Amino acid sequence: MTNVFARVIVLETARPMDNMETLSRQIFSSINPNLSVVRFETFDAQIADRFTHERMLATLMTFFGGLALLLATVGLYGVTSYTVARDE
């Protein structure tokens, strides 16, 4: 006995629909009551899930780059003020 099942079903619409998940669940259950939708995702959500790691790394790099810039600025200010105070 073989198990035949569809892992992925792609539904394309002409325009965005708010109730697409509900409609698809109703249609699948009317076709076969044993069909179940395990996960329903839009393409935008799938793409966003693929880049969460890269987005987190970019955010961390931006934060640490800003922190390095702040430390460099404070360091240069300290060296400059020390030099000016020493020459007086």
PyMOL Python script that loads the backbone (N, CA, C, O; Angstrom):
from pymol import cmd

cmd.read_pdbstr("""\
ATOM      1  N   MET A   1       0.845  -1.178   0.000  1.00  0.00           N
ATOM      2  CA  MET A   1       0.000   0.000   0.000  1.00  0.00           C
ATOM      3  C   MET A   1       0.897   1.249   0.000  1.00  0.00           C
ATOM      4  O   MET A   1       1.797   1.369   0.830  1.00  0.00           O
ATOM      5  N   THR A   2       0.655   2.137  -0.896  1.00  0.00           N
ATOM      6  CA  THR A   2       1.452   3.358  -0.981  1.00  0.00           C
ATOM      7  C   THR A   2       0.631   4.538  -0.490  1.00  0.00           C
ATOM      8  O   THR A   2      -0.584   4.601  -0.678  1.00  0.00           O
ATOM      9  N   ASN A   3       1.308   5.438   0.125  1.00  0.00           N
ATOM     10  CA  ASN A   3       0.670   6.673   0.574  1.00  0.00           C
ATOM     11  C   ASN A   3       0.921   7.749  -0.463  1.00  0.00           C
ATOM     12  O   ASN A   3       2.069   8.097  -0.742  1.00  0.00           O
ATOM     13  N   VAL A   4      -0.121   8.262  -1.018  1.00  0.00           N
ATOM     14  CA  VAL A   4      -0.013   9.335  -1.998  1.00  0.00           C
ATOM     15  C   VAL A   4      -0.599  10.591  -1.361  1.00  0.00           C
ATOM     16  O   VAL A   4      -1.772  10.629  -0.987  1.00  0.00           O
ATOM     17  N   PHE A   5       0.227  11.600  -1.248  1.00  0.00           N
ATOM     18  CA  PHE A   5      -0.246  12.849  -0.688  1.00  0.00           C
ATOM     19  C   PHE A   5       0.498  14.001  -1.326  1.00  0.00           C
ATOM     20  O   PHE A   5       1.616  13.847  -1.819  1.00  0.00           O
ATOM     21  N   ALA A   6      -0.131  15.139  -1.309  1.00  0.00           N
ATOM     22  CA  ALA A   6       0.488  16.348  -1.854  1.00  0.00           C
ATOM     23  C   ALA A   6       1.146  17.092  -0.696  1.00  0.00           C
ATOM     24  O   ALA A   6       0.491  17.432   0.289  1.00  0.00           O
ATOM     25  N   ARG A   7       2.421  17.336  -0.823  1.00  0.00           N
ATOM     26  CA  ARG A   7       3.123  18.089   0.224  1.00  0.00           C
ATOM     27  C   ARG A   7       2.810  19.579   0.132  1.00  0.00           C
ATOM     28  O   ARG A   7       2.655  20.261   1.144  1.00  0.00           O
ATOM     29  N   VAL A   8       2.723  20.061  -1.087  1.00  0.00           N
ATOM     30  CA  VAL A   8       2.520  21.490  -1.281  1.00  0.00           C
ATOM     31  C   VAL A   8       1.488  21.697  -2.369  1.00  0.00           C
ATOM     32  O   VAL A   8       1.529  21.053  -3.418  1.00  0.00           O
ATOM     33  N   ILE A   9       0.576  22.588  -2.110  1.00  0.00           N
ATOM     34  CA  ILE A   9      -0.374  23.015  -3.121  1.00  0.00           C
ATOM     35  C   ILE A   9      -0.257  24.533  -3.210  1.00  0.00           C
ATOM     36  O   ILE A   9      -0.366  25.236  -2.205  1.00  0.00           O
ATOM     37  N   VAL A  10      -0.037  25.020  -4.404  1.00  0.00           N
ATOM     38  CA  VAL A  10       0.122  26.457  -4.623  1.00  0.00           C
ATOM     39  C   VAL A  10      -1.156  26.987  -5.239  1.00  0.00           C
ATOM     40  O   VAL A  10      -1.629  26.480  -6.256  1.00  0.00           O
ATOM     41  N   LEU A  11      -1.706  28.004  -4.615  1.00  0.00           N
ATOM     42  CA  LEU A  11      -2.902  28.662  -5.124  1.00  0.00           C
ATOM     43  C   LEU A  11      -2.533  30.077  -5.537  1.00  0.00           C
ATOM     44  O   LEU A  11      -1.992  30.851  -4.746  1.00  0.00           O
ATOM     45  N   GLU A  12      -2.829  30.397  -6.772  1.00  0.00           N
ATOM     46  CA  GLU A  12      -2.514  31.736  -7.273  1.00  0.00           C
ATOM     47  C   GLU A  12      -3.817  32.459  -7.575  1.00  0.00           C
ATOM     48  O   GLU A  12      -4.705  31.902  -8.221  1.00  0.00           O
ATOM     49  N   THR A  13      -3.933  33.680  -7.116  1.00  0.00           N
ATOM     50  CA  THR A  13      -5.131  34.480  -7.358  1.00  0.00           C
ATOM     51  C   THR A  13      -4.760  35.738  -8.131  1.00  0.00           C
ATOM     52  O   THR A  13      -3.605  36.164  -8.135  1.00  0.00           O
ATOM     53  N   ALA A  14      -5.738  36.312  -8.773  1.00  0.00           N
ATOM     54  CA  ALA A  14      -5.508  37.520  -9.557  1.00  0.00           C
ATOM     55  C   ALA A  14      -5.265  38.731  -8.658  1.00  0.00           C
ATOM     56  O   ALA A  14      -4.536  39.653  -9.024  1.00  0.00           O
ATOM     57  N   ARG A  15      -5.879  38.715  -7.491  1.00  0.00           N
ATOM     58  CA  ARG A  15      -5.706  39.815  -6.541  1.00  0.00           C
ATOM     59  C   ARG A  15      -5.712  39.240  -5.125  1.00  0.00           C
ATOM     60  O   ARG A  15      -6.218  38.137  -4.922  1.00  0.00           O
ATOM     61  N   PRO A  16      -5.172  39.945  -4.158  1.00  0.00           N
ATOM     62  CA  PRO A  16      -5.138  39.436  -2.779  1.00  0.00           C
ATOM     63  C   PRO A  16      -6.549  39.223  -2.232  1.00  0.00           C
ATOM     64  O   PRO A  16      -7.454  40.021  -2.473  1.00  0.00           O
ATOM     65  N   MET A  17      -6.711  38.139  -1.501  1.00  0.00           N
ATOM     66  CA  MET A  17      -8.000  37.818  -0.888  1.00  0.00           C
ATOM     67  C   MET A  17      -7.794  37.652   0.610  1.00  0.00           C
ATOM     68  O   MET A  17      -6.876  36.956   1.043  1.00  0.00           O
ATOM     69  N   ASP A  18      -8.651  38.294   1.401  1.00  0.00           N
ATOM     70  CA  ASP A  18      -8.503  38.249   2.850  1.00  0.00           C
ATOM     71  C   ASP A  18      -8.857  36.883   3.428  1.00  0.00           C
ATOM     72  O   ASP A  18      -8.246  36.449   4.405  1.00  0.00           O
ATOM     73  N   ASN A  19      -9.826  36.208   2.843  1.00  0.00           N
ATOM     74  CA  ASN A  19     -10.320  34.955   3.412  1.00  0.00           C
ATOM     75  C   ASN A  19      -9.832  33.732   2.636  1.00  0.00           C
ATOM     76  O   ASN A  19     -10.537  32.725   2.572  1.00  0.00           O
ATOM     77  N   MET A  20      -8.659  33.805   2.058  1.00  0.00           N
ATOM     78  CA  MET A  20      -8.134  32.713   1.228  1.00  0.00           C
ATOM     79  C   MET A  20      -7.917  31.443   2.035  1.00  0.00           C
ATOM     80  O   MET A  20      -8.192  30.350   1.540  1.00  0.00           O
ATOM     81  N   GLU A  21      -7.438  31.559   3.241  1.00  0.00           N
ATOM     82  CA  GLU A  21      -7.186  30.375   4.059  1.00  0.00           C
ATOM     83  C   GLU A  21      -8.493  29.662   4.391  1.00  0.00           C
ATOM     84  O   GLU A  21      -8.574  28.438   4.287  1.00  0.00           O
ATOM     85  N   THR A  22      -9.491  30.400   4.780  1.00  0.00           N
ATOM     86  CA  THR A  22     -10.786  29.796   5.113  1.00  0.00           C
ATOM     87  C   THR A  22     -11.406  29.135   3.899  1.00  0.00           C
ATOM     88  O   THR A  22     -11.917  28.018   3.987  1.00  0.00           O
ATOM     89  N   LEU A  23     -11.364  29.824   2.756  1.00  0.00           N
ATOM     90  CA  LEU A  23     -11.919  29.249   1.525  1.00  0.00           C
ATOM     91  C   LEU A  23     -11.201  27.974   1.119  1.00  0.00           C
ATOM     92  O   LEU A  23     -11.842  26.995   0.739  1.00  0.00           O
ATOM     93  N   SER A  24      -9.893  27.976   1.194  1.00  0.00           N
ATOM     94  CA  SER A  24      -9.142  26.787   0.782  1.00  0.00           C
ATOM     95  C   SER A  24      -9.413  25.623   1.722  1.00  0.00           C
ATOM     96  O   SER A  24      -9.543  24.486   1.267  1.00  0.00           O
ATOM     97  N   ARG A  25      -9.500  25.879   3.016  1.00  0.00           N
ATOM     98  CA  ARG A  25      -9.828  24.798   3.957  1.00  0.00           C
ATOM     99  C   ARG A  25     -11.212  24.222   3.673  1.00  0.00           C
ATOM    100  O   ARG A  25     -11.395  23.006   3.716  1.00  0.00           O
ATOM    101  N   GLN A  26     -12.181  25.077   3.386  1.00  0.00           N
ATOM    102  CA  GLN A  26     -13.535  24.608   3.078  1.00  0.00           C
ATOM    103  C   GLN A  26     -13.556  23.796   1.787  1.00  0.00           C
ATOM    104  O   GLN A  26     -14.205  22.753   1.718  1.00  0.00           O
ATOM    105  N   ILE A  27     -12.852  24.271   0.771  1.00  0.00           N
ATOM    106  CA  ILE A  27     -12.846  23.571  -0.523  1.00  0.00           C
ATOM    107  C   ILE A  27     -12.158  22.213  -0.390  1.00  0.00           C
ATOM    108  O   ILE A  27     -12.650  21.216  -0.920  1.00  0.00           O
ATOM    109  N   PHE A  28     -11.021  22.167   0.314  1.00  0.00           N
ATOM    110  CA  PHE A  28     -10.323  20.891   0.484  1.00  0.00           C
ATOM    111  C   PHE A  28     -11.155  19.899   1.284  1.00  0.00           C
ATOM    112  O   PHE A  28     -11.174  18.708   0.973  1.00  0.00           O
ATOM    113  N   SER A  29     -11.843  20.385   2.313  1.00  0.00           N
ATOM    114  CA  SER A  29     -12.676  19.466   3.099  1.00  0.00           C
ATOM    115  C   SER A  29     -13.902  19.017   2.322  1.00  0.00           C
ATOM    116  O   SER A  29     -14.415  17.924   2.558  1.00  0.00           O
ATOM    117  N   SER A  30     -14.381  19.845   1.395  1.00  0.00           N
ATOM    118  CA  SER A  30     -15.519  19.408   0.572  1.00  0.00           C
ATOM    119  C   SER A  30     -15.083  18.394  -0.486  1.00  0.00           C
ATOM    120  O   SER A  30     -15.868  17.527  -0.871  1.00  0.00           O
ATOM    121  N   ILE A  31     -13.831  18.497  -0.961  1.00  0.00           N
ATOM    122  CA  ILE A  31     -13.312  17.527  -1.918  1.00  0.00           C
ATOM    123  C   ILE A  31     -13.102  16.181  -1.235  1.00  0.00           C
ATOM    124  O   ILE A  31     -13.545  15.144  -1.727  1.00  0.00           O
ATOM    125  N   ASN A  32     -12.420  16.216  -0.096  1.00  0.00           N
ATOM    126  CA  ASN A  32     -12.146  14.995   0.651  1.00  0.00           C
ATOM    127  C   ASN A  32     -12.061  15.377   2.126  1.00  0.00           C
ATOM    128  O   ASN A  32     -11.188  16.157   2.506  1.00  0.00           O
ATOM    129  N   PRO A  33     -12.947  14.845   2.962  1.00  0.00           N
ATOM    130  CA  PRO A  33     -12.929  15.209   4.390  1.00  0.00           C
ATOM    131  C   PRO A  33     -11.638  14.797   5.096  1.00  0.00           C
ATOM    132  O   PRO A  33     -11.335  15.323   6.167  1.00  0.00           O
ATOM    133  N   ASN A  34     -10.872  13.868   4.521  1.00  0.00           N
ATOM    134  CA  ASN A  34      -9.618  13.433   5.138  1.00  0.00           C
ATOM    135  C   ASN A  34      -8.456  14.380   4.835  1.00  0.00           C
ATOM    136  O   ASN A  34      -7.391  14.269   5.442  1.00  0.00           O
ATOM    137  N   LEU A  35      -8.657  15.307   3.902  1.00  0.00           N
ATOM    138  CA  LEU A  35      -7.608  16.282   3.604  1.00  0.00           C
ATOM    139  C   LEU A  35      -7.544  17.315   4.722  1.00  0.00           C
ATOM    140  O   LEU A  35      -8.570  17.805   5.194  1.00  0.00           O
ATOM    141  N   SER A  36      -6.356  17.629   5.124  1.00  0.00           N
ATOM    142  CA  SER A  36      -6.202  18.663   6.145  1.00  0.00           C
ATOM    143  C   SER A  36      -5.085  19.605   5.724  1.00  0.00           C
ATOM    144  O   SER A  36      -4.067  19.190   5.171  1.00  0.00           O
ATOM    145  N   VAL A  37      -5.300  20.862   5.997  1.00  0.00           N
ATOM    146  CA  VAL A  37      -4.287  21.877   5.720  1.00  0.00           C
ATOM    147  C   VAL A  37      -3.467  22.017   6.988  1.00  0.00           C
ATOM    148  O   VAL A  37      -3.967  22.472   8.017  1.00  0.00           O
ATOM    149  N   VAL A  38      -2.208  21.624   6.907  1.00  0.00           N
ATOM    150  CA  VAL A  38      -1.344  21.672   8.079  1.00  0.00           C
ATOM    151  C   VAL A  38      -0.824  23.084   8.305  1.00  0.00           C
ATOM    152  O   VAL A  38      -0.825  23.585   9.429  1.00  0.00           O
ATOM    153  N   ARG A  39      -0.386  23.712   7.238  1.00  0.00           N
ATOM    154  CA  ARG A  39       0.167  25.064   7.344  1.00  0.00           C
ATOM    155  C   ARG A  39      -0.232  25.855   6.114  1.00  0.00           C
ATOM    156  O   ARG A  39      -0.145  25.364   4.988  1.00  0.00           O
ATOM    157  N   PHE A  40      -0.664  27.063   6.336  1.00  0.00           N
ATOM    158  CA  PHE A  40      -1.069  27.954   5.247  1.00  0.00           C
ATOM    159  C   PHE A  40      -0.194  29.192   5.331  1.00  0.00           C
ATOM    160  O   PHE A  40      -0.207  29.901   6.337  1.00  0.00           O
ATOM    161  N   GLU A  41       0.572  29.454   4.268  1.00  0.00           N
ATOM    162  CA  GLU A  41       1.467  30.609   4.241  1.00  0.00           C
ATOM    163  C   GLU A  41       1.365  31.333   2.913  1.00  0.00           C
ATOM    164  O   GLU A  41       1.157  30.721   1.865  1.00  0.00           O
ATOM    165  N   THR A  42       1.513  32.636   2.977  1.00  0.00           N
ATOM    166  CA  THR A  42       1.605  33.414   1.746  1.00  0.00           C
ATOM    167  C   THR A  42       3.048  33.388   1.265  1.00  0.00           C
ATOM    168  O   THR A  42       3.949  33.034   2.024  1.00  0.00           O
ATOM    169  N   PHE A  43       3.271  33.757   0.021  1.00  0.00           N
ATOM    170  CA  PHE A  43       4.637  33.810  -0.505  1.00  0.00           C
ATOM    171  C   PHE A  43       5.465  34.851   0.236  1.00  0.00           C
ATOM    172  O   PHE A  43       6.658  34.652   0.467  1.00  0.00           O
ATOM    173  N   ASP A  44       4.831  35.959   0.608  1.00  0.00           N
ATOM    174  CA  ASP A  44       5.553  36.995   1.357  1.00  0.00           C
ATOM    175  C   ASP A  44       6.053  36.451   2.695  1.00  0.00           C
ATOM    176  O   ASP A  44       7.179  36.739   3.099  1.00  0.00           O
ATOM    177  N   ALA A  45       5.224  35.669   3.381  1.00  0.00           N
ATOM    178  CA  ALA A  45       5.621  35.080   4.663  1.00  0.00           C
ATOM    179  C   ALA A  45       6.738  34.056   4.464  1.00  0.00           C
ATOM    180  O   ALA A  45       7.659  33.978   5.278  1.00  0.00           O
ATOM    181  N   GLN A  46       6.664  33.281   3.398  1.00  0.00           N
ATOM    182  CA  GLN A  46       7.711  32.294   3.124  1.00  0.00           C
ATOM    183  C   GLN A  46       9.048  32.973   2.846  1.00  0.00           C
ATOM    184  O   GLN A  46      10.089  32.528   3.330  1.00  0.00           O
ATOM    185  N   ILE A  47       9.018  34.040   2.073  1.00  0.00           N
ATOM    186  CA  ILE A  47      10.247  34.769   1.753  1.00  0.00           C
ATOM    187  C   ILE A  47      10.812  35.435   3.008  1.00  0.00           C
ATOM    188  O   ILE A  47      12.023  35.427   3.226  1.00  0.00           O
ATOM    189  N   ALA A  48       9.940  36.007   3.825  1.00  0.00           N
ATOM    190  CA  ALA A  48      10.391  36.639   5.065  1.00  0.00           C
ATOM    191  C   ALA A  48      11.024  35.612   6.001  1.00  0.00           C
ATOM    192  O   ALA A  48      12.003  35.920   6.681  1.00  0.00           O
ATOM    193  N   ASP A  49      10.478  34.390   6.044  1.00  0.00           N
ATOM    194  CA  ASP A  49      11.052  33.341   6.884  1.00  0.00           C
ATOM    195  C   ASP A  49      12.434  32.924   6.410  1.00  0.00           C
ATOM    196  O   ASP A  49      13.269  32.528   7.223  1.00  0.00           O
ATOM    197  N   ARG A  50      12.689  33.003   5.124  1.00  0.00           N
ATOM    198  CA  ARG A  50      13.981  32.584   4.590  1.00  0.00           C
ATOM    199  C   ARG A  50      15.106  33.553   4.956  1.00  0.00           C
ATOM    200  O   ARG A  50      16.273  33.162   4.985  1.00  0.00           O
ATOM    201  N   PHE A  51      14.768  34.806   5.235  1.00  0.00           N
ATOM    202  CA  PHE A  51      15.798  35.816   5.457  1.00  0.00           C
ATOM    203  C   PHE A  51      15.853  36.324   6.894  1.00  0.00           C
ATOM    204  O   PHE A  51      16.432  37.382   7.140  1.00  0.00           O
ATOM    205  N   THR A  52      15.271  35.607   7.844  1.00  0.00           N
ATOM    206  CA  THR A  52      15.312  36.077   9.230  1.00  0.00           C
ATOM    207  C   THR A  52      16.729  36.070   9.783  1.00  0.00           C
ATOM    208  O   THR A  52      17.114  36.988  10.507  1.00  0.00           O
ATOM    209  N   HIS A  53      17.505  35.054   9.455  1.00  0.00           N
ATOM    210  CA  HIS A  53      18.889  34.964   9.941  1.00  0.00           C
ATOM    211  C   HIS A  53      19.730  36.115   9.378  1.00  0.00           C
ATOM    212  O   HIS A  53      20.473  36.769  10.110  1.00  0.00           O
ATOM    213  N   GLU A  54      19.604  36.347   8.092  1.00  0.00           N
ATOM    214  CA  GLU A  54      20.364  37.435   7.464  1.00  0.00           C
ATOM    215  C   GLU A  54      19.938  38.789   8.013  1.00  0.00           C
ATOM    216  O   GLU A  54      20.777  39.668   8.212  1.00  0.00           O
ATOM    217  N   ARG A  55      18.646  38.966   8.260  1.00  0.00           N
ATOM    218  CA  ARG A  55      18.142  40.229   8.794  1.00  0.00           C
ATOM    219  C   ARG A  55      18.672  40.460  10.213  1.00  0.00           C
ATOM    220  O   ARG A  55      19.021  41.584  10.572  1.00  0.00           O
ATOM    221  N   MET A  56      18.733  39.388  11.020  1.00  0.00           N
ATOM    222  CA  MET A  56      19.259  39.504  12.369  1.00  0.00           C
ATOM    223  C   MET A  56      20.749  39.867  12.330  1.00  0.00           C
ATOM    224  O   MET A  56      21.199  40.723  13.092  1.00  0.00           O
ATOM    225  N   LEU A  57      21.510  39.219  11.445  1.00  0.00           N
ATOM    226  CA  LEU A  57      22.930  39.536  11.320  1.00  0.00           C
ATOM    227  C   LEU A  57      23.143  40.979  10.872  1.00  0.00           C
ATOM    228  O   LEU A  57      24.035  41.660  11.378  1.00  0.00           O
ATOM    229  N   ALA A  58      22.337  41.443   9.935  1.00  0.00           N
ATOM    230  CA  ALA A  58      22.462  42.824   9.465  1.00  0.00           C
ATOM    231  C   ALA A  58      22.144  43.804  10.592  1.00  0.00           C
ATOM    232  O   ALA A  58      22.804  44.835  10.719  1.00  0.00           O
ATOM    233  N   THR A  59      21.143  43.492  11.406  1.00  0.00           N
ATOM    234  CA  THR A  59      20.793  44.356  12.529  1.00  0.00           C
ATOM    235  C   THR A  59      21.918  44.395  13.557  1.00  0.00           C
ATOM    236  O   THR A  59      22.276  45.462  14.055  1.00  0.00           O
ATOM    237  N   LEU A  60      22.475  43.221  13.875  1.00  0.00           N
ATOM    238  CA  LEU A  60      23.588  43.179  14.830  1.00  0.00           C
ATOM    239  C   LEU A  60      24.820  43.906  14.305  1.00  0.00           C
ATOM    240  O   LEU A  60      25.495  44.608  15.059  1.00  0.00           O
ATOM    241  N   MET A  61      25.117  43.742  13.015  1.00  0.00           N
ATOM    242  CA  MET A  61      26.273  44.424  12.437  1.00  0.00           C
ATOM    243  C   MET A  61      26.074  45.935  12.448  1.00  0.00           C
ATOM    244  O   MET A  61      27.020  46.684  12.691  1.00  0.00           O
ATOM    245  N   THR A  62      24.867  46.379  12.190  1.00  0.00           N
ATOM    246  CA  THR A  62      24.572  47.812  12.241  1.00  0.00           C
ATOM    247  C   THR A  62      24.742  48.340  13.656  1.00  0.00           C
ATOM    248  O   THR A  62      25.319  49.409  13.861  1.00  0.00           O
ATOM    249  N   PHE A  63      24.239  47.591  14.636  1.00  0.00           N
ATOM    250  CA  PHE A  63      24.369  48.006  16.039  1.00  0.00           C
ATOM    251  C   PHE A  63      25.832  48.096  16.453  1.00  0.00           C
ATOM    252  O   PHE A  63      26.257  49.101  17.023  1.00  0.00           O
ATOM    253  N   PHE A  64      26.607  47.044  16.167  1.00  0.00           N
ATOM    254  CA  PHE A  64      28.013  47.051  16.572  1.00  0.00           C
ATOM    255  C   PHE A  64      28.837  48.065  15.774  1.00  0.00           C
ATOM    256  O   PHE A  64      29.809  48.614  16.292  1.00  0.00           O
ATOM    257  N   GLY A  65      28.461  48.313  14.532  1.00  0.00           N
ATOM    258  CA  GLY A  65      29.124  49.364  13.760  1.00  0.00           C
ATOM    259  C   GLY A  65      28.867  50.728  14.355  1.00  0.00           C
ATOM    260  O   GLY A  65      29.777  51.552  14.445  1.00  0.00           O
ATOM    261  N   GLY A  66      27.632  50.977  14.764  1.00  0.00           N
ATOM    262  CA  GLY A  66      27.308  52.247  15.427  1.00  0.00           C
ATOM    263  C   GLY A  66      28.019  52.392  16.757  1.00  0.00           C
ATOM    264  O   GLY A  66      28.488  53.476  17.107  1.00  0.00           O
ATOM    265  N   LEU A  67      28.099  51.284  17.504  1.00  0.00           N
ATOM    266  CA  LEU A  67      28.818  51.304  18.778  1.00  0.00           C
ATOM    267  C   LEU A  67      30.306  51.587  18.567  1.00  0.00           C
ATOM    268  O   LEU A  67      30.905  52.346  19.328  1.00  0.00           O
ATOM    269  N   ALA A  68      30.902  50.983  17.541  1.00  0.00           N
ATOM    270  CA  ALA A  68      32.312  51.237  17.225  1.00  0.00           C
ATOM    271  C   ALA A  68      32.521  52.692  16.831  1.00  0.00           C
ATOM    272  O   ALA A  68      33.507  53.310  17.231  1.00  0.00           O
ATOM    273  N   LEU A  69      31.602  53.238  16.051  1.00  0.00           N
ATOM    274  CA  LEU A  69      31.702  54.649  15.661  1.00  0.00           C
ATOM    275  C   LEU A  69      31.600  55.560  16.878  1.00  0.00           C
ATOM    276  O   LEU A  69      32.337  56.540  16.984  1.00  0.00           O
ATOM    277  N   LEU A  70      30.698  55.246  17.791  1.00  0.00           N
ATOM    278  CA  LEU A  70      30.557  56.039  19.015  1.00  0.00           C
ATOM    279  C   LEU A  70      31.826  55.968  19.859  1.00  0.00           C
ATOM    280  O   LEU A  70      32.295  56.990  20.360  1.00  0.00           O
ATOM    281  N   LEU A  71      32.389  54.760  20.022  1.00  0.00           N
ATOM    282  CA  LEU A  71      33.618  54.619  20.805  1.00  0.00           C
ATOM    283  C   LEU A  71      34.787  55.352  20.149  1.00  0.00           C
ATOM    284  O   LEU A  71      35.599  55.965  20.842  1.00  0.00           O
ATOM    285  N   ALA A  72      34.879  55.295  18.824  1.00  0.00           N
ATOM    286  CA  ALA A  72      35.950  56.008  18.116  1.00  0.00           C
ATOM    287  C   ALA A  72      35.793  57.517  18.297  1.00  0.00           C
ATOM    288  O   ALA A  72      36.781  58.231  18.473  1.00  0.00           O
ATOM    289  N   THR A  73      34.548  58.000  18.253  1.00  0.00           N
ATOM    290  CA  THR A  73      34.301  59.439  18.431  1.00  0.00           C
ATOM    291  C   THR A  73      34.681  59.885  19.837  1.00  0.00           C
ATOM    292  O   THR A  73      35.331  60.916  20.012  1.00  0.00           O
ATOM    293  N   VAL A  74      34.277  59.107  20.838  1.00  0.00           N
ATOM    294  CA  VAL A  74      34.613  59.453  22.222  1.00  0.00           C
ATOM    295  C   VAL A  74      36.126  59.388  22.427  1.00  0.00           C
ATOM    296  O   VAL A  74      36.698  60.227  23.124  1.00  0.00           O
ATOM    297  N   GLY A  75      36.768  58.397  21.821  1.00  0.00           N
ATOM    298  CA  GLY A  75      38.219  58.277  21.941  1.00  0.00           C
ATOM    299  C   GLY A  75      38.949  59.450  21.315  1.00  0.00           C
ATOM    300  O   GLY A  75      39.884  59.990  21.908  1.00  0.00           O
ATOM    301  N   LEU A  76      38.532  59.848  20.124  1.00  0.00           N
ATOM    302  CA  LEU A  76      39.165  61.005  19.465  1.00  0.00           C
ATOM    303  C   LEU A  76      38.926  62.288  20.247  1.00  0.00           C
ATOM    304  O   LEU A  76      39.814  63.135  20.353  1.00  0.00           O
ATOM    305  N   TYR A  77      37.725  62.427  20.793  1.00  0.00           N
ATOM    306  CA  TYR A  77      37.436  63.606  21.615  1.00  0.00           C
ATOM    307  C   TYR A  77      38.329  63.618  22.849  1.00  0.00           C
ATOM    308  O   TYR A  77      38.850  64.666  23.232  1.00  0.00           O
ATOM    309  N   GLY A  78      38.505  62.458  23.469  1.00  0.00           N
ATOM    310  CA  GLY A  78      39.347  62.376  24.657  1.00  0.00           C
ATOM    311  C   GLY A  78      40.796  62.707  24.355  1.00  0.00           C
ATOM    312  O   GLY A  78      41.428  63.451  25.105  1.00  0.00           O
ATOM    313  N   VAL A  79      41.333  62.166  23.270  1.00  0.00           N
ATOM    314  CA  VAL A  79      42.721  62.446  22.890  1.00  0.00           C
ATOM    315  C   VAL A  79      42.899  63.917  22.551  1.00  0.00           C
ATOM    316  O   VAL A  79      43.882  64.537  22.955  1.00  0.00           O
ATOM    317  N   THR A  80      41.950  64.478  21.808  1.00  0.00           N
ATOM    318  CA  THR A  80      42.033  65.896  21.430  1.00  0.00           C
ATOM    319  C   THR A  80      41.947  66.794  22.654  1.00  0.00           C
ATOM    320  O   THR A  80      42.727  67.738  22.783  1.00  0.00           O
ATOM    321  N   SER A  81      41.006  66.514  23.558  1.00  0.00           N
ATOM    322  CA  SER A  81      40.878  67.367  24.746  1.00  0.00           C
ATOM    323  C   SER A  81      42.084  67.216  25.664  1.00  0.00           C
ATOM    324  O   SER A  81      42.497  68.189  26.294  1.00  0.00           O
ATOM    325  N   TYR A  82      42.655  66.023  25.754  1.00  0.00           N
ATOM    326  CA  TYR A  82      43.868  65.820  26.553  1.00  0.00           C
ATOM    327  C   TYR A  82      45.034  66.614  25.965  1.00  0.00           C
ATOM    328  O   TYR A  82      45.801  67.237  26.700  1.00  0.00           O
ATOM    329  N   THR A  83      45.163  66.590  24.643  1.00  0.00           N
ATOM    330  CA  THR A  83      46.249  67.331  23.979  1.00  0.00           C
ATOM    331  C   THR A  83      46.089  68.821  24.177  1.00  0.00           C
ATOM    332  O   THR A  83      47.066  69.517  24.452  1.00  0.00           O
ATOM    333  N   VAL A  84      44.865  69.326  24.042  1.00  0.00           N
ATOM    334  CA  VAL A  84      44.625  70.757  24.221  1.00  0.00           C
ATOM    335  C   VAL A  84      44.880  71.150  25.667  1.00  0.00           C
ATOM    336  O   VAL A  84      45.485  72.192  25.919  1.00  0.00           O
ATOM    337  N   ALA A  85      44.437  70.350  26.617  1.00  0.00           N
ATOM    338  CA  ALA A  85      44.622  70.693  28.038  1.00  0.00           C
ATOM    339  C   ALA A  85      46.083  70.626  28.433  1.00  0.00           C
ATOM    340  O   ALA A  85      46.522  71.408  29.276  1.00  0.00           O
ATOM    341  N   ARG A  86      46.848  69.720  27.853  1.00  0.00           N
ATOM    342  CA  ARG A  86      48.262  69.579  28.184  1.00  0.00           C
ATOM    343  C   ARG A  86      49.093  70.736  27.630  1.00  0.00           C
ATOM    344  O   ARG A  86      50.086  71.123  28.246  1.00  0.00           O
ATOM    345  N   ASP A  87      48.705  71.302  26.469  1.00  0.00           N
ATOM    346  CA  ASP A  87      49.465  72.384  25.853  1.00  0.00           C
ATOM    347  C   ASP A  87      49.231  73.732  26.532  1.00  0.00           C
ATOM    348  O   ASP A  87      50.010  74.663  26.327  1.00  0.00           O
ATOM    349  N   GLU A  88      48.201  73.850  27.313  1.00  0.00           N
ATOM    350  CA  GLU A  88      47.934  75.163  27.926  1.00  0.00           C
ATOM    351  C   GLU A  88      48.777  75.467  29.091  1.00  0.00           C
ATOM    352  O   GLU A  88      48.645  76.536  29.687  1.00  0.00           O
TER     353      GLU A  88
END
""", "prot")
cmd.dss("prot")
cmd.show_as("cartoon", "prot")
cmd.util.cbc("prot")
cmd.orient("prot")
